[in-house]
Amino acid sequence: MQDDPRNGQPKTQRTDANFDRIQTFMHSDRRLGVSVIAEELKMNRETVRQTVKEDLGMRKISTKMVPRILTRDQKK
């Protein structure tokens, strides 16, 4: 038993076209958060988070870690 094809919005936003849009947006500025990207692309925040984490293999790094990595000259 199969359903007939239907018109309308797909059940998921995780499509190849949306993957490319998110990837392009992430490469333009990696400091942007998931909420900002979702708002700009008018997509669901959870869909963007899953795409960034699972498909692009990126993860969030706390800004608190950055000062410890920098040398004394870079901190100045």
N, CA, C and O of each residue as an XYZ file, in Angstrom:
304
protein
N       0.841     -1.166      0.000
C       0.000      0.000      0.000
C       0.896      1.241      0.000
O       1.813      1.345      0.814
N       0.630      2.181     -0.911
C       1.405      3.409     -0.992
C       0.462      4.601     -1.061
O      -0.652      4.516     -1.578
N       0.952      5.723     -0.518
C       0.183      6.954     -0.614
C       0.394      7.590     -1.980
O       1.467      7.483     -2.575
N      -0.632      8.243     -2.456
C      -0.505      9.006     -3.689
C       0.290     10.278     -3.409
O       0.204     10.825     -2.310
N       1.062     10.759     -4.385
C       1.793     12.009     -4.175
C       0.824     13.154     -3.909
O      -0.258     13.217     -4.492
N       1.233     14.065     -3.013
C       0.365     15.176     -2.635
C       1.060     16.507     -2.910
O       2.287     16.608     -2.907
N       0.254     17.495     -3.141
C       0.769     18.849     -3.250
C       0.931     19.425     -1.852
O       0.308     18.952     -0.901
N       1.759     20.433     -1.734
C       1.899     21.088     -0.445
C       3.322     21.047      0.057
O       4.249     20.639     -0.643
N       3.459     21.476      1.274
C       4.768     21.581      1.904
C       5.295     20.197      2.290
O       4.540     19.365      2.792
N       6.598     19.945      2.054
C       7.147     18.648      2.457
C       7.162     18.502      3.979
O       7.096     19.496      4.703
N       7.247     17.281      4.455
C       7.229     17.030      5.892
C       8.499     17.504      6.585
O       8.484     17.770      7.786
N       9.581     17.612      5.855
C      10.839     18.028      6.463
C      11.474     19.147      5.656
O      11.241     19.275      4.454
N      12.272     19.947      6.327
C      13.001     21.019      5.661
C      14.439     20.600      5.368
O      15.212     21.394      4.831
N      14.802     19.389      5.706
C      16.170     18.918      5.480
C      16.303     18.394      4.049
O      16.318     17.187      3.807
N      16.397     19.328      3.122
C      16.540     18.992      1.714
C      17.931     19.411      1.250
O      18.643     20.125      1.956
N      18.306     18.964      0.064
C      19.614     19.329     -0.483
C      19.723     20.832     -0.707
O      20.777     21.423     -0.473
N      18.643     21.446     -1.157
C      18.657     22.893     -1.399
C      18.868     23.661     -0.095
O      19.650     24.610     -0.048
N      18.167     23.247      0.965
C      18.334     23.913      2.260
C      19.707     23.628      2.854
O      20.282     24.487      3.523
N      20.235     22.435      2.620
C      21.586     22.104      3.080
C      22.597     23.060      2.451
O      23.483     23.570      3.137
N      22.464     23.302      1.151
C      23.368     24.214      0.457
C      23.232     25.644      0.981
O      24.232     26.346      1.133
N      21.997     26.079      1.259
C      21.781     27.427      1.796
C      22.441     27.585      3.159
O      23.094     28.596      3.419
N      22.276     26.592      4.029
C      22.867     26.655      5.371
C      24.380     26.606      5.279
O      25.066     27.354      5.976
N      24.905     25.748      4.438
C      26.356     25.627      4.278
C      26.963     26.941      3.777
O      28.000     27.376      4.279
N      26.333     27.562      2.809
C      26.810     28.847      2.290
C      26.784     29.910      3.384
O      27.723     30.693      3.521
N      25.712     29.931      4.155
C      25.574     30.900      5.238
C      26.643     30.670      6.302
O      27.227     31.630      6.806
N      26.908     29.407      6.650
C      27.915     29.093      7.667
C      29.312     29.481      7.201
O      30.114     29.958      8.005
N      29.617     29.289      5.930
C      30.947     29.629      5.427
C      31.148     31.133      5.317
O      32.285     31.605      5.320
N      30.059     31.895      5.221
C      30.194     33.344      5.141
C      30.612     33.929      6.491
O      31.384     34.887      6.539
N      30.104     33.353      7.592
C      30.474     33.828      8.932
C      30.199     32.715      9.932
O      29.044     32.439     10.254
N      31.249     32.080     10.420
C      31.085     30.936     11.330
C      30.670     31.348     12.745
O      30.330     30.495     13.564
N      30.697     32.645     13.032
C      30.322     33.103     14.368
C      28.821     33.216     14.555
O      28.353     33.437     15.672
N      28.068     33.069     13.492
C      26.617     33.192     13.589
C      26.033     31.999     14.335
O      26.484     30.866     14.173
N      25.039     32.270     15.141
C      24.380     31.207     15.881
C      23.281     30.562     15.067
O      22.872     31.080     14.028
N      22.814     29.441     15.543
C      21.766     28.685     14.866
C      20.488     29.522     14.765
O      19.810     29.504     13.738
N      20.164     30.246     15.825
C      18.947     31.061     15.819
C      18.997     32.142     14.754
O      18.002     32.401     14.077
N      20.159     32.776     14.603
C      20.312     33.836     13.607
C      20.176     33.265     12.200
O      19.508     33.849     11.348
N      20.809     32.128     11.963
C      20.737     31.487     10.646
C      19.292     31.084     10.341
O      18.799     31.315      9.237
N      18.621     30.484     11.318
C      17.235     30.055     11.119
C      16.334     31.247     10.815
O      15.448     31.165      9.965
N      16.564     32.335     11.505
C      15.756     33.536     11.288
C      16.006     34.123      9.899
O      15.064     34.506      9.205
N      17.265     34.192      9.500
C      17.614     34.755      8.191
C      17.081     33.903      7.036
O      16.608     34.437      6.034
N      17.160     32.591      7.180
C      16.725     31.685      6.123
C      15.251     31.306      6.233
O      14.721     30.582      5.390
N      14.584     31.812      7.298
C      13.175     31.517      7.553
C      12.924     30.008      7.609
O      12.056     29.459      6.930
N      13.734     29.375      8.457
C      13.631     27.935      8.654
C      13.456     27.638     10.135
O      13.642     28.514     10.980
N      13.100     26.406     10.440
C      12.969     25.946     11.812
C      14.359     25.877     12.455
O      15.305     25.387     11.838
N      14.480     26.361     13.681
C      15.768     26.389     14.377
C      16.328     24.981     14.586
O      17.532     24.772     14.441
N      15.490     24.036     14.916
C      15.943     22.668     15.164
C      16.452     22.017     13.877
O      17.409     21.244     13.907
N      15.820     22.326     12.761
C      16.278     21.798     11.471
C      17.660     22.330     11.145
O      18.525     21.586     10.682
N      17.870     23.615     11.386
C      19.182     24.225     11.139
C      20.223     23.611     12.065
O      21.336     23.311     11.633
N      19.872     23.421     13.337
C      20.804     22.829     14.304
C      21.209     21.419     13.881
O      22.388     21.068     13.936
N      20.246     20.619     13.465
C      20.550     19.253     13.038
C      21.434     19.244     11.797
O      22.354     18.433     11.692
N      21.158     20.135     10.871
C      21.952     20.198      9.646
C      23.388     20.603      9.959
O      24.331     20.009      9.438
N      23.552     21.607     10.804
C      24.894     22.081     11.148
C      25.660     21.004     11.907
O      26.833     20.757     11.627
N      25.007     20.374     12.850
C      25.685     19.394     13.698
C      25.913     18.058     12.988
O      27.034     17.548     12.978
N      24.878     17.498     12.405
C      24.970     16.154     11.842
C      25.511     16.132     10.415
O      26.364     15.308     10.086
N      25.017     17.031      9.571
C      25.409     16.996      8.160
C      26.732     17.719      7.903
O      27.573     17.226      7.152
N      26.915     18.881      8.523
C      28.152     19.628      8.312
C      29.258     19.223      9.286
O      30.424     19.550      9.070
N      28.898     18.516     10.351
C      29.894     18.039     11.312
C      30.537     19.148     12.127
O      31.680     19.013     12.564
N      29.813     20.246     12.336
C      30.348     21.355     13.126
C      29.824     21.262     14.543
O      28.796     20.640     14.809
N      30.566     21.905     15.457
C      30.109     21.929     16.838
C      30.386     23.293     17.439
O      31.216     24.057     16.945
N      29.687     23.575     18.495
C      29.793     24.866     19.155
C      31.018     24.860     20.065
O      31.256     23.909     20.809
N      31.777     25.931     19.987
C      32.932     26.085     20.867
C      32.693     27.333     21.695
O      32.429     28.405     21.151
N      32.784     27.199     22.980
C      32.522     28.308     23.882
C      33.535     29.424     23.685
O      34.721     29.173     23.473
N      33.055     30.657     23.758
C      33.959     31.799     23.617
C      34.871     31.928     24.826
O      35.884     32.625     24.765
N      34.527     31.269     25.915
C      35.380     31.316     27.093
C      36.700     30.587     26.860
O      37.681     30.845     27.558
N      36.731     29.693     25.900
C      37.948     28.945     25.621
C      38.959     29.758     24.820
O      40.155     29.471     24.871
N      38.509     30.750     24.093
C      39.389     31.489     23.199
C      40.516     32.203     23.937
O      41.663     32.076     23.507
N      40.270     32.946     25.020
C      41.377     33.652     25.669
C      42.480     32.733     26.194
O      43.633     33.161     26.260
N      42.184     31.523     26.560
C      43.205     30.609     27.061
C      44.121     30.121     25.944
O      45.276     29.774     26.193
N      43.620     30.095     24.741
C      44.398     29.616     23.602
C      45.334     30.701     23.081
O      46.412     30.399     22.570
N      44.926     31.960     23.208
C      45.714     33.062     22.677
C      47.017     33.256     23.459
O      47.080     32.997     24.661
N      48.043     33.713     22.757
C      49.299     34.036     23.417
C      49.173     35.406     24.078
O      48.191     36.111     23.849
N      50.140     35.788     24.884
C      50.099     37.086     25.573
C      50.073     38.237     24.561
O      49.369     39.226     24.765
N      50.829     38.110     23.484
C      50.842     39.165     22.464
C      49.485     39.289     21.786
O      49.041     40.400     21.493
N      48.827     38.177     21.536
C      47.521     38.212     20.882
C      46.465     38.792     21.794
O      45.529     39.433     21.315
N      46.586     38.585     23.106
C      45.620     39.127     24.050
C      45.666     40.648     24.097
O      44.649     41.301     24.331
N      46.862     41.212     23.872
C      47.005     42.677     23.879
C      46.360     43.230     22.663
O      46.361     44.444     22.462
